[in-house]
Amino acid sequence: MTLTELQGLYARSDLVEAVVEPSIQEGGWIVEFRHRRGGFVPLTDGAGSEQCYQDIDTASERAFEVGFHQVRIADNF
């Protein structure tokens, strides 16, 4: 979902958690949001491609733009 779509879900309290985790495909970081009904919703561009960021800080900023004040960092270490 795009940033704007995710902001709408957050405003309706449909998103309960923001998670930044490593991207397998590109070696960067992705942002996903846990939906209150279960499952995760990834941040994508307008074409539906998952957004990948080079660092944790930039990925976290996208979660803050959605509305979250806290982000969980998931890693494979």
C-alpha positions in Angstrom: 0.0 0.0 0.0 1.1 3.5 -0.7 2.0 6.0 2.1 -1.3 7.8 1.6 -3.3 4.6 1.8 -1.4 3.5 5.0 -2.1 6.9 6.6 -5.8 6.3 6.0 -5.6 2.9 7.7 -3.7 4.4 10.6 -6.3 7.1 11.0 -9.0 4.4 11.3 -6.9 2.5 13.9 -6.5 -0.4 11.5 -2.7 -0.6 11.9 -1.3 -1.6 15.2 2.5 -1.8 14.7 5.2 -0.6 12.3 8.1 -2.9 11.6 11.4 -2.3 9.7 13.1 -5.4 8.6 15.9 -6.5 6.2 14.9 -6.9 2.5 15.9 -10.2 1.0 15.7 -9.0 -2.5 17.8 -5.8 -2.5 19.8 -5.9 0.7 18.2 -2.8 2.2 15.3 -2.3 4.6 11.6 -2.5 4.1 8.7 -1.2 6.2 5.6 -3.3 7.0 2.6 -2.6 9.2 0.7 -5.1 11.3 -3.0 -4.9 10.6 -5.4 -5.2 13.5 -7.1 -8.2 11.9 -3.7 -10.0 11.5 -1.1 -10.1 8.8 1.2 -7.5 7.5 0.8 -4.7 4.9 4.0 -3.6 3.2 4.8 0.0 2.1 4.7 0.0 -1.7 5.0 2.6 -4.5 2.0 3.5 -6.7 2.8 0.5 -9.0 2.6 -1.9 -6.1 6.4 -2.6 -5.8 7.7 -2.9 -2.3 9.8 0.1 -1.2 13.3 -0.6 -0.2 15.5 1.8 1.8 19.3 1.8 2.2 19.3 2.4 6.0 17.1 1.9 9.0 16.7 5.6 9.7 15.2 6.3 6.3 12.9 3.3 6.6 11.8 4.3 10.1 11.0 7.9 8.9 8.4 6.4 6.5 6.7 4.6 9.4 6.7 8.0 11.3 5.1 9.6 8.3 2.3 7.1 8.5 1.6 8.2 12.0 3.5 5.8 14.3 5.7 7.2 17.1 7.6 3.9 17.6 9.0 1.4 15.2 10.1 -2.2 15.9 13.4 -3.1 14.1 13.5 -6.8 13.2 16.8 -8.2 12.1 18.3 -11.6 11.2 21.2 -11.4 13.6 
